[in-house]
Amino acid sequence: MNLDEIQHILENIKDGTLSVGDAMGKLKYLPFKDLGHTKLDHHREMRTGYPEVIFCEGKTTDQVVTIVNSMIENKSNVLGTRANKEMYDAVAEIHPKAKYNELSRTIYLKQKEYNSPSSYISVVSAGTSDIPVAEEAAITGEFYNNKVERFYDIGVAGIHRIQGNIEKIAGARVIIVVAGMEGALPSVIGGLVDKPVIAVPTSVGYGVAFGGITALFGMLTSCASGISVVNIDNGFGAGYLAGMINNLK
């Protein structure tokens, strides 16, 4: 149930075409809808501006489809992260307008558009192996109607690649920097730009990279100011936060 529907119910109560009892029946799913396996927060968009996002990993295909169906009925935009192709195929069979980005493993279906700021988000990856996480960030940013510029495979092992792109990177309102291994790239970018940097450690790397922990610690202890850090491989979290910053007035 969206805000327009709630307003319509209130108007019907006021003009006498709907009883209070019937209105309460219609409003019973306002806080959330209990799907059995999931309590879907339909109220979230009214609170935060954006509907709930589906974290598909660990869910069954049937559970994902049920959640998507409920969101579509509620006229909500749908974004599902960490989704596999089987999940997408099942969703697309019912909702042909749904799209899938295989690299970032995201399902998305938009029923309405969000505000589109004129500024853009830069998404930078250190290496090609970091691109899936970077794409999750980029797709998330684009889903919420942000312009996104991608700068991939420009890590510190070939620092001249940064120099050739830094002016365009720095032109963004907010910059997402995705890196594994030792996670040095956000510190380098952070020392060159006057914009907030969101650092995303990835699980890419050998041995003592420890599945992204080394990159995470390196980013957390960066000497460059203006850097915030999200969880390992959390491209979605970075893209969502960057979109919020990009939409600030």
For each residue, the residues with C-beta under 8 A, 3 or more apart:
1: 5 6 26 27 29 30 42 74
2: 5 6 45 46 74 75 76
3: 6 7 46
4: 7 8
5: 1 2 8 9
6: 1 2 3 9 10 27 30
7: 3 4 10 11
8: 4 5 11 12
9: 5 6 12 13 18 23 26 27
10: 6 7 13 14 23
11: 7 8 14 15
12: 8 9 15 17 18 23
13: 9 10 16 18 19 20 23
14: 10 11
15: 11 12
16: 13
17: 12
18: 9 12 13 22 23
19: 13 22 23
20: 13 23 24
21: 24 25
22: 18 19 25 26
23: 9 10 12 13 18 19 20 26 27
24: 20 21 27 28
25: 21 22 28
26: 1 9 22 23
27: 1 6 9 23 24 30
28: 24 25
29: 1 32 33 42
30: 1 6 27 42 43
31: 41 43
32: 29 39 40 41 42 43
33: 29 39 40 42 70 74
34: 38 39 40
35: 38 39 40 66 67 70
36:
37: 59 63 66
38: 34 35 63 66 67
39: 32 33 34 35
40: 32 33 34 35 52 67 70 71
41: 31 32 44 52
42: 1 29 30 32 33 45 51 52 70 71 74 76
43: 30 31 32 46 47
44: 41 47 48 50 51 52
45: 2 42 48 49 50 51 52 76
46: 2 3 43
47: 43 44
48: 44 45
49: 45
50: 44 45 53 77 114 144 240
51: 42 44 45 71 74 76 77 78
52: 40 41 42 44 45 71 76
53: 50 79 80 81 236 240
54: 59 64 67 68 71 78 79 80 81 83 107
55: 58 59 80 81 82
56: 59 64 80 81 82 83 84 87 105 107
57: 81 82 83
58: 55
59: 37 54 55 56 63 64 67
60: 63 64
61: 64 65 86 87 90
62: 65 66 90
63: 37 38 59 60 66 67
64: 54 56 59 60 61 67 68 80 83 87 90 91 107
65: 61 62 68 69 87 90 91 94
66: 35 37 38 62 63 69 70
67: 35 38 40 54 59 63 64 70 71
68: 54 64 65 71 72 78 80 91 94 95 98 107 109
69: 65 66 72 73 94
70: 33 35 40 42 66 67 73 74
71: 40 42 51 52 54 67 68 74 76 77 78
72: 68 69 75 76 78 95 109 111
73: 69 70
74: 1 2 33 42 51 70 71
75: 2 72 111 112
76: 2 42 45 51 52 71 72 111
77: 50 51 71 108 109 110 111 112 114 143
78: 51 54 68 71 72 98 107 108 109 110
79: 53 54 106 107 108 140 143
80: 53 54 55 56 64 68 83 87 91 106 107 108
81: 53 54 55 56 57 104 105 106 136 140 236
82: 55 56 57 105
83: 54 56 57 64 80 87 88 100 105 106 107
84: 56 87 88 105
85: 88 89 100 102
86: 61 89 90
87: 56 61 64 65 80 83 84 90 91 107
88: 83 84 85 91 92 98 100 107
89: 85 86 92 93
90: 61 62 64 65 86 87 93 94
91: 64 65 68 80 87 88 94 95 98 107 109
92: 88 89 95 96 98 100
93: 89 90 96
94: 65 68 69 90 91
95: 68 72 91 92 98 109
96: 92 93
97: 109
98: 68 78 88 91 92 95 107 108 109
99: 107 108 109
100: 83 85 88 92 106 107 108
101: 104 105 106 108 135 139
102: 85 105
103: 131 132 135
104: 81 101 132 135 136 138 139 235
105: 56 81 82 83 84 101 102 132 136
106: 79 80 81 83 100 101 136 139 140 143
107: 54 56 64 68 78 79 80 83 87 88 91 98 99 100
108: 77 78 79 80 98 99 100 101 139 143
109: 68 72 77 78 91 95 97 98 99
110: 77 78 113 143
111: 72 75 76 77
112: 75 77
113: 110 116 145
114: 50 77 144 145
115: 145 247
116: 113 145 146 147
117: 146 147 173 246 247
118: 147
119: 147 172 173 246
120: 146 147 148 149 171 172 173 246
121: 138 141 146 147 148 149 172 173 174 175 176 239 242 243 246
122: 148 149 151 168 169 170 171 172 174 175 176
123: 134 137 138 141 148 149 150 151 176 178 239
124: 134 151 152 154 169 175 176 177 178 185 189
125: 128 130 131 133 134 151 152 153 154 155 178 179
126: 130 153 154 155 156 177 178 179 180 181 184 185
127: 130 131 153 155 179 180 181 204
128: 125 131 152 153
129: 180 202 204
130: 125 126 127 133 134 152 178 179 180 202 204
131: 103 125 127 128 134 135 152 153
132: 103 104 105 135 136 235
133: 125 130 136 137 178 200 202 233 234 235
134: 123 124 125 130 131 137 138 150 152 176 178 200 235
135: 101 103 104 131 132 138 139 235
136: 81 104 105 106 132 133 139 140 235 236 239
137: 123 133 134 140 141 176 178 200 235 236 238 239 242
138: 104 121 123 134 135 141 142 148 150 176 235 239
139: 101 104 106 108 135 136 142 143 239
140: 79 81 106 136 137 143 144 235 236 238 239 240 243
141: 121 123 137 138 144 146 148 176 239 242 243 246
142: 138 139 145 146 147 148
143: 77 79 106 108 110 139 140 239
144: 50 114 140 141 240 243 247
145: 113 114 115 116 142
146: 116 117 120 121 141 142 242 243 246 247
147: 116 117 118 119 120 121 142
148: 120 121 122 123 138 141 142
149: 120 121 122 123 168 169 172
150: 123 134 138
151: 122 123 124 125 154 165 168 169
152: 124 125 128 130 131 134
153: 125 126 127 128 131 161
154: 124 125 126 151 158 161 162 164 165 185
155: 125 126 127 158 161 179 181 185
156: 126 159 162 184 185 188
157:
158: 154 155 161
159: 156 162 163 188
160: 163 164
161: 153 154 155 158 164 165
162: 154 156 159 165 166 169 185 188 189 192
163: 159 160 166
164: 154 160 161
165: 151 154 161 162 168 169
166: 162 163 169 170 189 192 193
167: 170 171
168: 122 149 151 165 171
169: 122 124 149 151 162 165 166 172 175 189 193
170: 122 166 167 175 192 193 194 195
171: 120 122 167 168
172: 119 120 121 122 149 169 175 195
173: 117 119 120 121 195 245 246
174: 121 122 195 196 197 198 242 245 246
175: 121 122 124 169 170 172 189 193 195 196 197 198
176: 121 122 123 124 134 137 138 141 197 198 200 238 239 242
177: 124 126 185 186 189 190 197 198 199 200
178: 123 124 125 126 130 133 134 137 200 202 235 238
179: 125 126 127 130 155 183 184 185 186 199 200 201 202 215 219
180: 126 127 129 130 183 201 202 203 204 205 209 212 215
181: 126 127 155 184 204 205 209 214 215
182: 205 209 214 215 218
183: 179 180 186 199 201 214 215 216 217 218 219
184: 126 156 179 181 187 188 218
185: 124 126 154 155 156 162 177 179 188 189
186: 177 179 183 189 190 197 199 219 222 224 227 229
187: 184 190 191 218 219 222 223 224 227
188: 156 159 162 184 185 191 192 224
189: 124 162 166 169 175 177 185 186 192 193 197 224
190: 177 186 187 193 197 199 222 224 225 226 227
191: 187 188 224
192: 162 166 170 188 189
193: 166 169 170 175 189 190 197
194: 170
195: 170 172 173 174 175 226
196: 174 175 226 227 228 245
197: 174 175 176 177 186 189 190 193 224 226 227 228
198: 174 175 176 177 227 228 229 230 238 241 242
199: 177 179 183 186 190 219 222 227 228 229 230
200: 133 134 137 176 177 178 179 229 230 233 234 235 238
201: 179 180 183 212 213 215 216 218 219 229 231 232 233
202: 129 130 133 178 179 180 205 212 215 232 233
203: 180 209 211 212 232 233
204: 127 129 130 180 181 209 212
205: 180 181 182 202 209 210 211 212 214 215
206: 209
207: 210
208: 214
209: 180 181 182 203 204 205 206 212 213 214 215
210: 205 207 213 214
211: 203 205 232
212: 180 201 202 203 204 205 209 215 216 232 233
213: 201 209 210 216 217 232
214: 181 182 183 205 208 209 210 217 218
215: 179 180 181 182 183 201 202 205 209 212 218 219 232
216: 183 201 212 213 219 220 229 231 232
217: 183 213 214 220 221
218: 182 183 184 187 201 214 215 221 222
219: 179 183 186 187 199 201 215 216 222 227 229
220: 216 217 229
221: 217 218
222: 186 187 190 199 218 219 227
223: 187
224: 186 187 188 189 190 191 197 227
225: 190
226: 190 195 196 197
227: 186 187 190 196 197 198 199 219 222 224
228: 196 197 198 199 241
229: 186 198 199 200 201 216 219 220
230: 198 199 200 234 237 238 241
231: 201 216 234 237
232: 201 202 203 211 212 213 215 216
233: 133 200 201 202 203 212
234: 133 200 230 231 237 238
235: 104 132 133 134 135 136 137 138 140 178 200 238 239
236: 53 81 136 137 140 239 240
237: 230 231 234 240 241
238: 137 140 176 178 198 200 230 234 235 241 242
239: 121 123 136 137 138 139 140 141 143 176 235 236 242 243
240: 50 53 140 144 236 237 243 244
241: 198 228 230 237 238 244 245
242: 121 137 141 146 174 176 198 238 239 245 246
243: 121 140 141 144 146 239 240 246 247
244: 240 241 247 248
245: 173 174 196 241 242 248
246: 117 119 120 121 141 146 173 174 242 243
247: 115 117 144 146 243 244
248: 244 245
249:
